[in-house]
Amino acid sequence: MVALDDMLVHDITDRARQIQFSRVLLTVLAGTFYALGWITARTFGVVWLALTWSAVAVKLGWQEGRKTAPKSR
C-alpha cells in the first residue's frame, strides 16, 4: 500500500479546488458540438461522394449505351 504524505495530499487538494465546474461544463459542451460537427461533415462528405460517383457512373453508362449501332429495318 502506498502512503501519502501530508504535502502530497495538500497539493492534490489545492489543484482540485482550482478546477472550475463551469469551465469543465463548457469544455464538455464545446467538445460535444465539435464532435457533432465533425461527424456531420464526414457523413455528408461520404454521402456526397457516393451521390456524385453514382451520377457519373450513370452518365458513362448512358453514353456507352448510346454508342451501339442502330438496328436496321
N, C-alpha and C positions, 0 to 999 in steps of 0.2 A: 504494500500500500504506500502511496506517495504522501508525504507530509507537506502541507502547505504552511509556509511561514507567514507571519502577520503582514510583512511588507508586500508579498505577492497578493494576498487577499485584498489589501487596501488598494493596490494598483488595479486589480480587476474591478473592484467596486467603483473606483474613480472613473475608469473607462466606461463602465456600464451606465453610469449616471450622465455621461456626455452624449449618449445616444438619444436623439430626439424622436419621439414617436411619430410626429407629423412628417418629419423628413423621411423616415423609413416608409411611411404610408405613401407619400408622394412618389418616392422612388419605385415602389412596387407598382403603383398605378401607372406611372410613366412606362415602366418596363412592360406591363401588360399591353398597353396601347401600341408600343413599339413592336412587340411580338405579333400583335394582331395585324398591324400594317404590313409587316414583313411577310407574314403568311399569306395575306391577301394579294400582295404584289407577286409572290411566287406562283400562287394559284392562277391568277389572271394571265401571268406570263406563259404558263403551260397551256392554259385554255386557248390563248391567242395563237400560240404555235400550232396547236392541234387544228384549229379552225383554218388558219392560212395554209397549212400543209395539205389539208383535205381539199380546200378550194383549188389549189394549184394542181393536185392530182386529178381532180375532175376536169379542169381545163385542159390538161395534157391528154387525158383520155378522150375528151371530146375532139380535140384536134387530131389525134391519131385515128379516131373512128371516121372522121371526115375524109381521110386520105384514101380510103378504099375505092377501088374502081367502080363506077356506076354500072348497074346491071343493064344489059342490052335488052331491047324489047323485041 
